Amino acid sequence: MDLDLIRRVYQRVPAFVGQRAKLVEYDRAATASRVTKALDLLSLARVITRVRHSAGNGVPLGAVAEDGRCKYIFVDIGLQLTLCDLDPYALEKSEDLLLVNRGSLAEQFIGQHLLYQRPPYYEPELYYWERTNRNAAAEVDYLISSSTMVIPIEVKSGATGRLRSLQVFASEKPANMAVRFYSGLPARDKLHSITLISLPLYLVGQLQRIIDENAVK
């Protein structure tokens, strides 16, 4: 076990939250297999969490997930701030958390809450979706399931936006509800044929209740 490599990878992961980074980005001196092993060990220790790509065709999401196609979130946003050398007091003055550090703080905040929103007897798991077609790429930050529904979730800066990736997902997949976390006020709209629930970041802890309330309408 290469403790120095594990330490270096641990220190690099917070900089790539929300991104599908190449293995070389975690340590340029180590081989891909060694970096992969370090990431696996950190995942087993739940210091980091692998967010796996899922086709999102139905539940369970893990049935169509890919271990080798993933991104990572960190154990805690406070530790992410420390390792990225960001001042939490300065962030309090920021007008929009989604614009800080390329939006990775907002994705970390939402991701760590989504990861543990289910009862504790479930294994924590989280997924995302992307389409890599040339000139037609799209990515949805997170996918979750509620009952038999697949729900795409986007973390977006600003109070407006085209939400193109959500539209692509909704046009290709069996979804009837989508969620956007952003800097605006709570809202319920239509995105093509599906219900779009827009929520400020601080309401992530109420997400399941809000999904349940809107699923019956």
Buried (B, 14 or more C-beta within 10 A) or exposed (E): EBEEBBEBBBEBBBBBBBEBBEBEEBBEEBEEEBBBBBBEBBBEEEBBBBBBBBBBEBBEBEEBBEEEEBBBBBBBBEBBBEBBEBEEEEEEEEEBBBBBBBBBBBBBBBBBBBBEBBEEEEEEBBBBBBEEEEEEEBBBBBBBBBEEBBBBBBBBBEEEBEBEBBBBBBEBBEBEBBBBBBBBEEEEEEBEEBBBBBBEBEBBEEBBEBBEEBBEE
